[in-house]
Amino acid sequence: MFAICNLAIVPLRAESNDRSELVSQVLFGEHFKILEQITNWTKIKLAFDGYEGWVDNKQFQLISEEQYQAISNSAAILNADLIEYITTPNNFLIPIPIGSSLSFLDFPEINTAQFSFEGVKICGIKPKSELIKTAFMYLNAPYLWGGKTPFGIDCSGFTQMVYKLNGYSILRDASQQATQGEALSFIEESEPGDLAFFDNEEGKIIHVGMIMENNYIIHAHGKVRIDRLDHLGIYNVDTGRHSHNLRVIKKIV
């Protein structure tokens, strides 16, 4: 079975209950495969990044396998504004966040609610230089474990969404993203848009941020903020202390 998210922001949980950990979010228009169903909950696997979790049975629309493949094979069209609105035939407005998927609106057999969108769309692969411009759209967004929107976002959700809006696909978690791309030996080899990964005392990757010019980094820590980056890690400009230990820098594009 297959389905599509027809609501603005749906929580993706680790287990099948409302009090379970929020591991990610499913944004409007994202499609997925159904792995398992129980009374009130469905375990899903997102088409975009293969991420798995549980969603409420009332928060998606079933589609056929053919429709799932049609969306997968179509060009990715995303909402490019921080917040925009989907309009229903009776002129109700549904707010959707930046990065929501709009591709399915062009398929009448899927868009049975006859949603329409008149906002700014984005599609295709953008130059690497656009990554930092996109990152600034999330500046000061509050940190939210599992979040993917300007209303709450975590470190890897931030980097994934910035890359997604520029036409690039990277995995969901920081530890997963750290397996992608080409490792660089020194900060001086990096370019704006490259990703820096940070570990804990056990050597586990626990944080990611995006490198900017002149040894600055933009990352989600309390909020999406800008700090200094050096060979030790992230130097917090407010506390005057290092907050994260640098492990590796990766060039993704």
N, C-alpha and C positions, 0 to 999 in steps of 0.2 A: 504494500500500500504506500501511497505517496500523498503529500499535502503541501499547502502553502500558507504562510502567515498572512492573515487578512486584518490584523490589528496593528496598532502603532509599534508597541514594544512588548514582547511577551517574555516573561522570565523562563530561563532554561535552568533546571534544577538538577542537583546531583542524585536525588532520590525522589520518589513519587509522593511527595506531600508538600504543602504550602510553607512549612517551616524548614524545609531542607535548604542546604547551601545553594545560593545563586552562583552557578558556574559560568554563565554567559547569558546573552539575550538574543532573541530572534526578532529581527526588525521587519517592518512591513515589507511584504513581497518576497521574503526569503523562502526558498522551497527546500523540501527535505524528504527523506525516506523514513517510513515508519518501521521501527524495528520490533516493537512489542506494544501491546495494549492491555491495560487492566481496567477496572471499573471506571475510574475517573481520570486516569493518567495514561499518557502515551510516551514511550521512549523513541527518540528520533535521532537521525544522523543528518546534519546539515550538508547540502550539496556543495556549498562554497568551500568549506574547510574540513569537512568530515567530522566536525565536533559533535559529540553525543551528549544527551541529557534528557530530562523528562519535562513535558509540558502538559498543561491542563487540557483535557479533551474538548473543552468549549472554546479553545483559543486558536483554532486553525480551520482551514477549508480543505476537504479531501479533493484530490485531483487524480487523474489516471496516470499510468506509467508513460503513455504517449505524451501527455501534457507535461509531465515532469521532464521528459527528454527534450521536448520542444523549448521549454524555458532554458534548460541547460545549454542547448545549442544556439540560443539567440544571443545577440550582443547584450552585455550588461549595461543597463541604463539606471542611473542612480539619481536620487534627489541631491542637489548640490548646495542647498541652503541649510542653515542651521536648523530651521524648522519651516515646514511647508504644510500644505493642506491637500488632502484628497477630497474631492467633492462627490457626493452621492446624487442620484437622479432627482431626489427631493430636496437638494441643496443643503443637506447636512454636511458639516465639515469634520474631517478626521485629521488631527495633527499628526504629522510623521517627522521623524528626525532625519538629519543629514545621513546619507549613506543608505537610506531605504531603497529597496529594489522596485523599479517601475516597469520592468520588461513585460510582466504578465498582463499589463493593462492593454496591450496590443493583441491579446488573444481573447476574442469574445466568448469562446467556449470555456475559458477559465475565469475571466472577468465577468461573471454572471451577475454581480451586484452593480455592474455598469459604473464602476468608479471612473473618475476623470481627474487629470492632473494638469494644471496650467502654470506650474512653477518652473524653476530653472533646473534643467537636466544636465547630467554629465555622463560621458561615455568615452571609451577608448583609452589608450595608453598615453600618459602625459610625460613630459621630460622630467628627469630626476630633480631638476631645479624647482619643480612645483611642490615637492613634498613638504618643504618647510613652510611654504605659504599655506598649505592645507593644515599643517600642524597648528598654526597660529589660530585657526578657527576654533580650536578646542581649548585655548588658553584660559585658565582659571576654572575649567570644568571640575566639579568636585570628584574626588576619588570614590569609586564604588567598586568593590570586588565583584567581578563578573560583568561590569557595565561596558556598554559600547556606544554611548551617546554623550552629547555635551551636557546632559542633565545628570551624568554619573558615569565614570569610565575608569577602568583599571589600566595598568601600565601596558599590557600587551594588547588589550582592546584598543587602546589609543594608537599604537603603532600599526596594528592590523587595519584599522579603519582609515588611517591616513594613506597607507599603501593602496587599499581597496579603491578609494576615491580617485586615485591616480592610475588605476587600471592594473594594479599588481596584486597577486594573490599570495599571502603568507599565512602561516598557521596561526592558531588562536593563542596558545599559551607562550610565555617567555621561554620556557625550556624547550618547546617545540620550535619556536622561531630561531633559537640558537643553533639548531641543526641545519639551517638553511644558509645559503650564500657562501662567500669566500672570506676566510679569516684574514685579518690584517695584523701585522706585527706591532705597529705603533699608531698612536693617535694621529701623528703627523701624516700618515698615509690615508687617513679617512677624508671623506667628502661630506658636505651637508646632505642629510638623508640616510647616511649609513646608521646602523644600529649598534649600540653598545649594550652589553649584557653584564649582569652583576650577580655574584653568588654569595651564599652564606658561609658560615664556618665549616659546614660539612661539604662544601663544594657544589651545592645544588644551585642551579640558576633560579633566581627568585625575582629578578627585575630587569626591565629593558627600557631604554630611552633612545631618542633620536638625536644624533650629533648635528650641531649647528656650526657656523663659522666661528673662528677665534676661540676655540676650546670652550664653547658653551654647549649645553645639552637641554633639550626640552623633554619632559617626562611627567608621568602621573604619580605624584607622591603627596598625599593630602589634597592636592589639586594638580591640574596640569600647570607646571611651572618651569621656569628657566633657571638653571644653576650652572656652576662651573664644572668642567671635566678635566681631570688630570690623570697621571699614571696610577694613582692610588684608587681613584673612583670619582664619585660625585661629591663636590664640595658645596654644601648648602650655604647659600649666601645670607640667609637669615640667622642661622644658628652659629655660623663660623666653624662648622665641623664637617667632617666627611660622613655621609649618610649611607653610602653604598660602596662595596668593594668591586672594582673593575675586574672582570674575568676575561672577556674577549670582545673584539669589535668585528662586525660582519658587514661586508658589502653585499647587499641583496641585489641591487641593479646597478 
